[in-house]
Amino acid sequence: MRSGGGITLINIQGILDIILKPLHLFKRRFPLLSYIINRLFTMTIMLFLLGLAVFGLMALAPGDIVDQIMLQQLFSESSGRAGQNFQAMSADQLAARRAELGLDQPFYVQYLRWLNRVIVHQDLGVSLISRAPVSFLISSRIVNSLVLNLLSLVFITIFSFALGVIFSAMAGTRADIAVTFFALVLHAFPGLLLLILLQLFASVSGLFPVTAYPPFPFSEAPARFVFSYAHHIFLPLLSAFLGGIGGSLRMIRATMLDQLGQPYITSLRSRGIAEWRIYFAHAFRNTLNPYITGSANLLAGLFSGSLILEIIFAYPGIGRLMYEAVTQQDINLVLANIMFISFLVLVGMALADIILALVDPRIRYGKE
């Protein structure tokens, strides 16, 4: 038995070596490509588990989409007797409607059916409330959210690096202390309160509209739409910028000061190298690593924070669509929104790590 067991274990070990050896060779020869493949595999697993968790949480929520649909129908028929009619409806009618939508099945069965429809048929389904295709609803909103959040990220990046480098060279001065203090205040300031204050400012002053989107479509007057959009989006963009600039500025300033205190900076100065070259060609370059890593988290924070921003400023983005879907318990729309936003965030994190490996030659993922 022992010899047989030993032979079996040896055979299993040999089979595993045969299978894993090409993988190890591929990993050593193409470390970055191997890392990208691993990240894609990890992203797939995370998205699968996230979708399963969303279906489970929606199943635990009180009521369901059938209640919302029935109430909408009854309100449209006779608003005065809607509550009485809803109570008088038979359990068989409600059960038949739930069976028609597949809500009588366990949540994991519903999720597997949804996956089959998305992967095999490339169909996200229709909204259970509006009956519009989910892909159309998302595509009509996602561009607005991407424009808002990417513009915020670009402005935060430019001003964070500019101010961080400038005030790291002025460390200890009154201007540096004042900027550091205001950066800390902005970092700790509640985002919701900032949005409300900006909304009140727009309402009282009349300098900016209280909504963040023009009242006419782009196709009607493209040139006028661009100027009107810039006017409408200024305050939401300002709030997103102020919410992110504090932490980024403090991080870049602290990283620059840490780099300027390193021995290699002293060596460069002793060799008579110009101060501007030390700042931008050496110290500044080494501040890219932590910012690239943190930019993915910053983008994720912008997307999550845009939910409240889009509600307060009536901005037609993916966050507001998500809020409407959750309040109406539209499971198809909720799941597609969450999966799509999560996919964008995970792709952003993977791209940040890949860019980090390209910027810093010392980093080679998976290389032994």
Rosetta blueprint (number, residue, H / E / L):
1 M L
2 R H
3 S H
4 G H
5 G H
6 G H
7 I H
8 T H
9 L H
10 I H
11 N H
12 I H
13 Q H
14 G H
15 I H
16 L H
17 D H
18 I H
19 I H
20 L H
21 K H
22 P H
23 L H
24 H H
25 L H
26 F H
27 K H
28 R H
29 R H
30 F L
31 P H
32 L H
33 L H
34 S H
35 Y H
36 I H
37 I H
38 N H
39 R H
40 L H
41 F H
42 T H
43 M H
44 T H
45 I H
46 M H
47 L H
48 F H
49 L H
50 L H
51 G H
52 L H
53 A H
54 V H
55 F H
56 G H
57 L H
58 M H
59 A H
60 L H
61 A L
62 P L
63 G L
64 D L
65 I H
66 V H
67 D H
68 Q H
69 I H
70 M H
71 L H
72 Q H
73 Q H
74 L H
75 F H
76 S H
77 E H
78 S L
79 S H
80 G H
81 R H
82 A H
83 G H
84 Q H
85 N H
86 F H
87 Q H
88 A H
89 M L
90 S L
91 A H
92 D H
93 Q H
94 L H
95 A H
96 A H
97 R H
98 R H
99 A H
100 E H
101 L H
102 G L
103 L L
104 D L
105 Q L
106 P L
107 F H
108 Y H
109 V H
110 Q H
111 Y H
112 L H
113 R H
114 W H
115 L H
116 N H
117 R H
118 V H
119 I H
120 V H
121 H H
122 Q L
123 D L
124 L L
125 G L
126 V E
127 S L
128 L L
129 I L
130 S L
131 R L
132 A L
133 P E
134 V H
135 S H
136 F H
137 L H
138 I H
139 S H
140 S H
141 R H
142 I H
143 V H
144 N H
145 S H
146 L H
147 V H
148 L H
149 N H
150 L H
151 L H
152 S H
153 L H
154 V H
155 F H
156 I H
157 T H
158 I H
159 F H
160 S H
161 F H
162 A H
163 L H
164 G H
165 V H
166 I H
167 F H
168 S H
169 A L
170 M L
171 A L
172 G L
173 T L
174 R H
175 A H
176 D H
177 I H
178 A H
179 V H
180 T H
181 F H
182 F H
183 A H
184 L H
185 V H
186 L H
187 H H
188 A H
189 F L
190 P L
191 G H
192 L H
193 L H
194 L H
195 L H
196 I H
197 L H
198 L H
199 Q H
200 L H
201 F H
202 A H
203 S H
204 V H
205 S H
206 G L
207 L L
208 F L
209 P L
210 V L
211 T L
212 A L
213 Y L
214 P L
215 P L
216 F L
217 P L
218 F L
219 S L
220 E L
221 A L
222 P H
223 A H
224 R H
225 F H
226 V H
227 F H
228 S H
229 Y H
230 A H
231 H H
232 H H
233 I H
234 F H
235 L H
236 P H
237 L H
238 L H
239 S H
240 A H
241 F H
242 L H
243 G H
244 G H
245 I H
246 G H
247 G H
248 S H
249 L H
250 R H
251 M H
252 I H
253 R H
254 A H
255 T H
256 M H
257 L H
258 D H
259 Q H
260 L H
261 G L
262 Q L
263 P H
264 Y H
265 I H
266 T H
267 S H
268 L H
269 R H
270 S H
271 R L
272 G L
273 I L
274 A L
275 E H
276 W H
277 R H
278 I H
279 Y H
280 F H
281 A H
282 H H
283 A H
284 F H
285 R H
286 N H
287 T L
288 L H
289 N H
290 P H
291 Y H
292 I H
293 T H
294 G H
295 S H
296 A H
297 N H
298 L H
299 L H
300 A H
301 G H
302 L H
303 F H
304 S H
305 G H
306 S H
307 L H
308 I H
309 L H
310 E H
311 I H
312 I H
313 F L
314 A L
315 Y L
316 P L
317 G L
318 I H
319 G H
320 R H
321 L H
322 M H
323 Y H
324 E H
325 A H
326 V H
327 T H
328 Q L
329 Q L
330 D L
331 I H
332 N H
333 L H
334 V H
335 L H
336 A H
337 N H
338 I H
339 M H
340 F H
341 I H
342 S H
343 F H
344 L H
345 V H
346 L H
347 V H
348 G H
349 M H
350 A H
351 L H
352 A H
353 D H
354 I H
355 I H
356 L H
357 A H
358 L H
359 V H
360 D L
361 P L
362 R L
363 I L
364 R L
365 Y L
366 G L
367 K L
368 E L
